[in-house]
Amino acid sequence: MDRPELFTLDDASLVIDGRRILDHVDEHLHDGVATAIAGPSGSGKSTLLRLLNRLAEPTSGRVLFRGTDVRDLDVLELRRRAVLVPQRATPLTEDVAAEVRVAAPHLTDADVRSLLTRVALDPDEVLGRTPSSLSGGELQRLCLARALAVGPEVLLLDEPTSALDPRSADAVDAVIRSLVASGLAVVLVSHDVARAGRVADDVRVLHEGRVTARGAAGSLDLEHELMSPPADGHVHDTDDPRAHGTAHLPHGHLDSTRTTDTPEQP
Amino acid sequence: MTQIPSWTAVAVSVLLVLVAVAIASWQRLGISREIVVAAVRALVQLVAIGAVLAWLFAHAGIAGALAWIFAMTFVAANESRRRGRGIPRAYAAALVGIVVGTASTLGVLVLGGVISTEPQVLIPIGGMVVSGAMQASSLTLTSLRRSAVENRSAIEAALSLGLPAPQAFAREMRTAVRTALVPTVDSTRVVGLISLPGTMTGLIIAGVDPLQAIRYQIIVMYMLLAAWAVSALVTARAAQGSLFDDAQRLVPIAA
């Protein structure tokens, strides 16, 4: 991968109330592509996303944005450069145009219309309505427009389609693809490996706070990786103190294809 | 002045407690004992406070009266903080709100020459102000706490757009202060129609002409509006400072 590095997770761990949510994560996420973090619920993937815009702080280790420790950046600037769109599409205003302007108050009407068009919403159809009157898929795309209005370098999307029916989800995915095609980097979190593989260029599989597989989307064993629990002998038990600290496996080992085939339904 | 009841009169009024106890035991309400305890407590507490006030009025002077009021703000803040359980430093937020609300309101009254500075005026008026400020502070903390828990996803959505905490939390702040002001605005609106409030009632019983008594009541109502508003706003601002950390994150709210 010769694209510049966007985010670097440097041995990042996060422990909350004695529970290890993320366990020594070393990752490099690249610019100009869509990277999916896939994994079952509880695997720590949303938390990983929140490390990237400092909604969460690693207990140990570092998170770098374009080579700079995120703690050395102004947090508001970081969040404007790396805008996170939460899982629940939550309107913050009572009006579609106001919603787009919520963090970019100086946008002209033309800017607002162009942003709506960019997320495949028809300005003539949605302007003047309240965000809560939109369908789930439309609201999710409005949230994308609201995020784009800030002018980010990367969008962090937490389960952008999990609450949507398949057709609405496809529409949102199409918008995400078009944004990536226009040069925007995207990091998205998903429990749906098939969908993640379709929308992302690059996939990381997260299990119990550890990246257990990584690769280009569409690689055949990807679905298998996600659906399988970590291989025998690599099982990471969050309740087992011996599993923490120095006992974790080297990365090269974790990257290798695994052969267990017990399916785990998310 | 009209005649003030003697201790003999008070003794006769004990019959009224017996009426309440009789009803409770006749209807087997199971609270006879509680009624007696409450009545005794009321007697002891009021005798004690009467004695304290008599001493204060005779000896305290302005400085003593202000010290008394200041001490009351700490008691009030301690009461208020329970409403903000889970909000870090809720006690400090309540205290600063109550102190600023009380000081600013009393300051206007005293410096404007609206009320006299004798302890027998300052202490009861100060008590009303502190009590109002405390209720405003409690309601504010209750509302902020609820908002911070229920609206977390919306607040984090706003923070995630790079909005600073005061902007991301602006709706919750407005709601909290507005909610805190509703009771006093309501009671101000209907004053005199539904109940005759304490200040004028007391003055009228003591023999003051009603048209003079209401002047005091008007001042009291207006002073409470200010005390509630200032206290709610300052408490909300202080609590907001504790609800977000240096990295503009909404802190976890303990149950």
Interface residues (C-beta under 8 A of the other chain):
Chain A: N53 R54 L55 E57 R71 V75 L76 E77 L78 R79 R80 V83 L84 V85 P86 Q87 R88 T90 L92 V102 A103 C143 R146 A147 V150 L156
Chain B: S153 A154 E156 A157 A158 L159 S160 L161 G162 L163 P164 R171 A247 Q248 R249
